[in-house]
Amino acid sequence: MKALNEYVNEMNRWKSFISKTPTYTFPLSQKMVDEIAYSLDTDLSPENLHCDGEISMSEANQKYRFYERVYRDLEKYCLKNWLNTPEIYEL
């Protein structure tokens, strides 16, 4: 669950600019899982993944592999905690 924890912590860091309290905490609710999956799907869109062509292909591949690990961790988390696994369209 290392990749999922890292991703959730990063999401909380970005959200801390708006709110003082962490938005996503474990144990995750179904709503939180759905929001994380939506954010992950957005991060995997070609324009976001490749930073609009500003990064190299190897950097984009590295980002893709990380996001893929996050999704695998999210799947495992959902199965373990009886939550519905959201579909990611960009994988």
TIPA-357481 format. One record per residue: x, y, z of N, C-alpha, C in turn; residue in one letter. Coordinates in pm, whole numbers, plus 50000, padded with zeros to 5 digits. Each point is the difference from the previous one (the first is absolute). Last residue first. Layout:
N
XYZXYZXYZA ...
This chain:
91
493835035948224501014989450015499964990549883L 496955038150077501255003349933501074989250013E 495544999750211499874998849855501335002049927Y 498224980450492500895010349948500044998349850I 496354984950413500684997349875500845012049960E 498674983450518499615008549886500804996349875P 498554968950428501195005249931499545008349880T 497444989350485499964998249855501245006449938N 500064979350502499585012049928499974996849851L 501554973850416498644998349951499445012849936W 504604990150167499095007750084498565000249950N 503704977149776500234997050141498955006550091K 500025009449533499654985950024500114996550147L 501395043049869498554998549984499564985650028C 504625009749994499375006450115498484997949996Y 502534985849631500224991250116499305005550124K 499945027249614499214987749979500114990750121E 502755037649997498615003850024499074988049982L 504534994849891499835001150145498565003550036D 501085000049548500054986150051499834999850152R 500345042149792498724993649970499974985650051Y 504025023850041498985006150087498664993049977V 503524988349715500174994150134498955005650097R 500105019249576499544986249988500134992850135E 501785043049960498545000650006499394986049988Y 504675003249950499615003750136498485000050014F 501784993149572500224988250086499625002950145R 499835035949692498964990149971500164987950090Y 503335033250018498755004650062498894989749981K 504004991449780500204998750144498745004450076Q 500125006649537499864985750031500174997550149N 500785043449842498574996949989499754985350034A 504455013949974499365006050118498514997250001E 502424986249624500374991850115499415005650130S 499435024349597499204987749999500334991350121M 500835052350060500454989449909499064988050009S 498165050350092500924990450061500354989149899I 496965036449900501155006650063500974990350066E 495484994349771501194998349917501265006050059G 495735000150232499845007349873501274999749915D 499714972950390500195014250033499995008649873C 499084951650049501175004749925500305014850025H 496304979150214501074990250016501295004949934L 495995024949948500565001250136501194990750018N 497694998449589500575013450016500595002250139E 497794957949898501255002349926500635013850020P 497144977450391499645004949866501305003649928S 499764984950462500414990949894499615004749861L 498775023250405501465000249990500514991349886D 495394999350097500385013049944501515000949983T 498294962450217499624999449859500385013149929D 500574998350463500974991349934499724999249850L 496905022450270501245007749992501084992249926S 496004977850090499765010649902501275008349980Y 500074967350335500014993849867499785010549892A 499645013850444501394996649971500104994049860I 495725008450163500695012649971501474997649965E 497404963050138499525004949871500725012949959D 500834982850428500584991049898499605004849861V 498045021950364501415003649987500684991549893M 495564989550107500055013149935501455004349978K 499164960950245499754997849858500085013249923Q 502894999350438498594997049972499854997449850S 504554992950321499325007349894498544995749988L 503344999650453499474991949890499205008749902P 503345025050069499694985850007499294997250131F 499965047249706500624992950111499574985449995T 499815050649713499934985449987500784993650114Y 499645047249984498744996049939499834984950000T 502765033850353500154990649889498654995549949P 500475048850221499914986050041500194990849879T 499995047949956501054996650097499994985350040K 498495023249513499474996650132501164996050092S 500935015949560498625004550012499494998350143I 504334985649872499985014149960498605006050018F 500874953650067500305008250118500085014949966S 499434964249675498755004950059500255009050120K 503684978949787499395009749908498725005950061W 502114965950243500875011849995499415010849909R 497844958150021499765008050119500885012550004N 500674968949654498695006549983499705008950119M 503834973750030500195010849902498695007549975E 499854961950273500735010750067500225011949908N 498104961449815499045006650091500685011550074V 502744973049730499075007649917499015007850086Y 502984970350215500745011449944499085009049919E 498224959650164500265009450110500725012549949N 499354965249692498725006350034500195010350112L 503724973849881499685009549894498705007450030A 501354965350299500915011450004499645010649895K 498114955050123499195012050000500855012750000M 
